[in-house]
């Protein structure tokens, strides 16, 4: 157990590899109640959120989820977030370490016709992830979970408790994230665990799973010094929508790229770690932001920023690992290509 954003969080239960492979092959369950949740409502909520985020909130219908980010005027990423649209409100899910910063940023820009409520303390969150997650969840849900499309959600009953059931996740596998009152989230955990054949999972395998998919982690791969274009998040950056905070800077960043987030796998037997230097043809060209030993591929994998032009798939790199140059190869992500997220 470790301290994490004011919570006591498990690094692992039975073992990182065991938990990781359970999610890839069967089903794992995570308590991620440390995440922050804000409720945004009022007549101006849609226009406000569209201005505050880089994706297009106006394309959302009730029941949709959307991955997005908030940026400063200079394009630096404040946080990457999830937005859920209900019939009469929105829920923003933010990273726990950024909760206060995000809440203050939103309130500084909030117009009079928008209300923002921090419900993080009273909201619990469980992530059920893996190929078997749907069939397992069906045992305790009245709704037909197979009919919940990817990146949508429904409100329903889970194990006798009212909850939001979202087809979202951070693993690349079929999965569901379940939001409910913090006082009863444990009841949902127990009702799911009682079904059997589910592996409790900690923070460590959450990290290896997201890395195999090249999902960014705030504080490692993205932060306020990185913009979405550099981070490979151009696909959620809607330059053609009306003005939003950071738009002009991001247009400029797209035209004048200097670095780019790459995914690389080790050719030599070695494990890259955050902060290791990246070389190409003998010249230092970047730095590793995340690295691990992939349980699925059984080789070292990493993410890092390199000079633009040195970022293309197939290019050879050297990673300085404790003074020794180890060969690596840039790959087209994800590392793990058999994920069931959209199946």
C-alpha positions in Angstrom: 0.0 0.0 0.0 1.2 3.5 -0.8 0.0 7.1 -0.2 -1.5 8.4 -3.5 -3.4 11.7 -3.7 -4.6 11.4 -0.2 -5.7 7.8 -0.5 -4.1 4.5 0.6 -3.7 2.6 -2.7 -2.6 -1.0 -3.4 0.4 -1.4 -5.6 -0.4 -5.0 -6.0 -2.5 -7.8 -4.5 -1.1 -11.1 -5.7 1.6 -9.9 -8.2 1.9 -7.4 -11.1 2.2 -10.0 -13.8 -0.6 -12.2 -12.5 -2.9 -9.2 -12.3 -1.9 -7.8 -15.7 -2.5 -11.1 -17.5 -5.8 -11.7 -15.7 -7.0 -8.4 -17.3 -5.7 -9.4 -20.7 -7.1 -12.9 -20.6 -10.0 -13.0 -18.1 -11.1 -10.2 -15.8 -9.6 -7.8 -13.2 -11.2 -5.4 -10.8 -9.7 -2.0 -9.7 -10.8 0.3 -7.0 -10.1 3.7 -8.5 -12.2 5.9 -6.2 -9.3 8.3 -5.8 -10.2 9.9 -9.2 -11.9 13.3 -9.0 -15.5 14.0 -10.2 -17.1 17.4 -10.9 -20.7 18.0 -11.8 -21.2 20.8 -14.3 -24.8 22.0 -14.9 -26.8 25.1 -15.9 -28.0 26.7 -19.1 -24.5 27.5 -20.3 -22.8 24.2 -19.4 -22.3 22.9 -22.9 -20.9 26.2 -24.3 -18.7 26.6 -21.2 -17.2 23.0 -21.5 -16.7 23.4 -25.2 -14.6 26.5 -24.5 -12.7 24.9 -21.6 -11.8 21.6 -23.4 -10.1 20.7 -26.7 -12.6 18.1 -27.9 -16.1 19.0 -29.2 -18.6 18.7 -26.4 -21.4 19.8 -28.8 -21.2 16.5 -30.7 -22.2 14.6 -27.5 -25.7 13.2 -26.8 -27.1 12.1 -23.5 -25.4 8.9 -22.6 -22.1 9.6 -24.4 -18.6 9.7 -22.8 -15.8 11.7 -24.3 -12.0 11.7 -23.8 -10.7 15.3 -23.8 -8.2 17.6 -22.2 -8.0 21.1 -20.8 -5.1 23.4 -21.8 -3.6 26.7 -20.8 -3.5 29.6 -23.3 0.0 28.4 -24.3 -1.3 24.9 -25.2 0.2 23.2 -22.1 -2.0 20.4 -20.8 -3.7 21.1 -17.5 -5.2 17.6 -17.3 -6.6 14.9 -19.5 -10.2 14.2 -18.6 -13.4 12.2 -19.3 -16.7 13.9 -19.9 -20.0 12.1 -19.4 -23.2 13.8 -20.6 -26.4 13.1 -18.7 -29.8 14.4 -19.6 -29.5 17.5 -17.3 -25.8 17.7 -16.4 -22.2 16.7 -17.2 -19.7 14.8 -15.1 -16.0 15.5 -15.5 -13.6 12.8 -14.3 -10.2 14.2 -13.5 -6.9 12.9 -12.3 -6.7 12.8 -8.5 -3.4 14.8 -8.3 -4.9 17.6 -10.4 -8.2 17.8 -8.6 -7.7 21.2 -6.8 -5.9 22.7 -9.8 -8.7 21.7 -12.2 -11.5 22.8 -10.0 -9.9 26.2 -9.5 -9.2 26.6 -13.2 -12.8 25.8 -14.1 -14.2 28.2 -11.5 -12.0 31.1 -12.6 -13.6 30.9 -16.1 -17.1 29.9 -15.0 -19.9 32.2 -16.2 -23.0 33.0 -14.1 -25.2 30.5 -15.9 -23.0 27.5 -15.0 -22.8 25.6 -11.7 -19.8 23.4 -10.7 -19.9 21.0 -7.8 -17.0 18.9 -6.6 -18.5 15.5 -5.7 -15.2 13.6 -5.5 -15.4 12.9 -1.8 -18.8 11.2 -2.1 -18.2 9.4 -5.4 -16.7 5.9 -5.6 -15.4 4.3 -8.7 -14.7 0.7 -9.7 -13.2 -0.5 -13.0 -14.0 -4.0 -14.2 -11.7 -4.8 -17.1 -11.0 -7.8 -19.3 -12.6 -10.0 -22.0 -14.9 -11.6 -19.4 -16.0 -8.4 -17.8 -19.3 -8.1 -19.7 -20.5 -11.6 -18.9 -19.4 -11.2 -15.2 -21.1 -7.8 -14.8 -24.3 -9.1 -16.4 -24.8 -11.3 -13.2 -25.4 -8.2 -11.1 -26.9 -5.7 -13.6 -30.5 -5.5 -14.9 -29.5 -3.7 -18.0 -28.2 -5.7 -21.0 -24.5 -4.8 -20.8 -23.7 -6.1 -24.2 -25.9 -3.4 -25.7 -23.8 -0.6 -24.1 -21.6 0.8 -26.9 -18.0 1.7 -26.4 -17.7 5.2 -24.8 -21.3 5.4 -23.7 -23.0 4.8 -20.3 -26.3 4.0 -18.7 -27.7 4.5 -15.3 -28.9 1.4 -13.6 -28.8 -1.0 -10.7 -25.6 -2.9 -9.8 -25.9 -5.4 -7.1 -28.9 -3.6 -5.6 -27.2 -0.2 -5.8 -27.9 2.7 -8.1 -24.9 3.5 -10.3 -23.6 4.9 -13.5 -22.3 2.0 -15.7 -19.8 3.3 -18.4 -18.2 1.3 -21.1 -14.8 2.9 -20.6 -11.4 2.0 -19.2 -7.7 2.5 -19.2 -6.5 -1.0 -20.2 -7.4 -1.6 -23.9 -9.7 -4.4 -23.0 -13.5 -4.7 -22.9 -14.4 -3.0 -19.6 -16.8 -1.0 -17.5 -16.3 1.8 -15.0 -19.0 2.0 -12.3 -19.6 5.2 -10.4 -21.7 5.2 -7.2 -22.1 6.8 -3.8 -18.8 6.3 -1.9 -20.7 4.8 1.1 -22.0 1.9 -1.0 -19.3 1.4 -3.6 -17.9 -1.4 -1.4 -21.2 -3.2 -1.7 -20.8 -3.2 -5.5 -17.3 -4.5 -5.2 -18.5 -7.4 -3.0 -21.4 -8.3 -5.3 -19.0 -8.5 -8.2 -16.3 -10.4 -6.4 -18.9 -12.9 -5.1 -19.4 -14.0 -8.7 -15.9 -15.5 -8.8 -13.1 -15.7 -11.3 -12.1 -12.1 -10.8 -8.7 -10.8 -9.9 -8.3 -7.7 -7.7 -5.7 -5.4 -9.3 -3.5 -2.6 -8.1 -1.8 0.5 -9.4 1.2 -1.3 -10.8 -0.6 -3.4 -13.4 -2.9 -0.5 -14.2 0.4 1.2 -15.3 1.7 -1.7 -17.4 -1.7 -2.2 -19.0 -2.0 1.5 -20.1 1.6 1.5 -21.3 1.0 -1.4 -23.6 -1.8 0.7 -25.2 0.3 3.9 -25.3 -2.3 5.6 -23.0 -0.7 8.8 -21.6 -0.2 9.2 -17.8 -0.4 12.7 -16.5 2.9 13.7 -14.8 4.9 11.3 -17.0 3.9 11.6 -20.6 1.8 14.7 -20.5 1.9 17.8 -18.3 1.7 21.6 -18.5 4.9 21.8 -20.5 3.5 19.4 -23.2 0.8 20.3 -25.7 -1.7 17.8 -27.1 -0.1 17.9 -30.6 3.3 16.8 -29.2 1.6 14.1 -27.1 -0.1 12.5 -30.1 -3.5 13.8 -29.0 -4.3 15.6 -32.2 -7.2 13.2 -32.7 -9.1 14.8 -29.8 -8.1 18.4 -30.6 -10.9 19.9 -32.6 -9.3 22.9 -34.4 -12.4 23.5 -36.5 -14.7 24.2 -33.6 -15.3 27.7 -32.2 -12.7 29.3 -30.0 -11.4 27.3 -27.0 -8.6 28.0 -24.5 -5.3 27.3 -26.2 -6.6 27.1 -29.7 -4.2 29.6 -31.3 -1.2 28.1 -29.6 -2.2 24.6 -30.7 -2.6 25.7 -34.3 0.9 27.1 -34.1 2.2 23.9 -32.5 0.8 21.9 -35.3 2.6 24.0 -37.9 5.9 24.1 -35.9 6.4 20.7 -34.3 9.7 20.2 -32.5 9.1 17.0 -30.6 6.7 14.0 -30.6 5.7 11.2 -28.2 6.9 7.9 -29.5 6.4 4.3 -28.5 9.4 2.0 -28.7 10.3 -1.5 -27.8 13.7 -2.8 -26.7 15.7 -4.9 -29.1 18.3 -5.6 -26.5 17.4 -7.2 -23.3 16.8 -4.2 -21.0 14.0 -2.2 -19.3 13.8 1.5 -20.0 12.7 3.9 -17.2 11.5 7.5 -16.9 14.3 10.0 -17.4 16.6 7.8 -19.5 18.1 9.6 -22.5 17.3 8.6 -26.0 19.9 8.6 -28.8 19.8 8.3 -32.6 22.9 7.9 -34.7 25.0 8.8 -31.7 23.2 12.1 -31.0 20.9 12.7 -28.0 17.4 13.2 -29.4 15.0 12.8 -26.5 14.0 11.4 -23.2 12.0 8.4 -21.8 8.8 9.4 -20.0 7.4 5.9 -19.2 9.1 2.5 -19.3 8.5 -1.0 -18.1 8.9 -4.7 -18.8 5.7 -5.7 -20.8 4.1 -8.7 -19.2 2.2 -9.5 -22.4 5.2 -9.1 -24.8 7.9 -10.1 -22.3 10.2 -7.4 -23.4 11.1 -3.8 -22.4 8.8 -1.1 -23.8 8.7 2.6 -23.4 7.3 6.0 -24.3 9.3 9.1 -24.8 9.7 12.4 -26.6 12.1 12.7 -29.4 13.0 15.4 -31.9 10.4 15.7 -34.6 11.7 13.9 -37.7 13.2 11.2 -35.4 9.8 9.9 -34.5 8.8 7.6 -37.4 8.0 3.9 -37.0 10.9 1.6 -37.8 13.6 4.0 -36.8 16.3 2.6 -34.6 17.2 4.2 -31.3 19.7 3.7 -28.4 18.5 4.1 -24.8 21.2 5.1 -22.3 20.4 2.6 -19.5 22.8 3.2 -16.6 25.7 4.2 -18.9 25.2 1.4 -21.4 23.6 1.9 -24.8 20.7 -0.5 -25.5 19.1 -0.8 -28.9 15.4 -0.1 -29.4 13.0 0.3 -32.3 10.2 2.8 -32.7 6.9 1.0 -33.3 3.4 2.0 -34.4 1.3 1.8 -31.2 -0.3 0.1 -29.5 2.3 -2.4 -28.3 -0.4 -5.0 -27.5 -2.7 -5.4 -30.6 -5.2 -8.0 -29.3 -7.1 -5.8 -26.9 -10.9 -6.3 -26.7 -11.9 -2.8 -25.8 -14.1 -2.2 -28.9 -15.2 -5.8 -29.4 
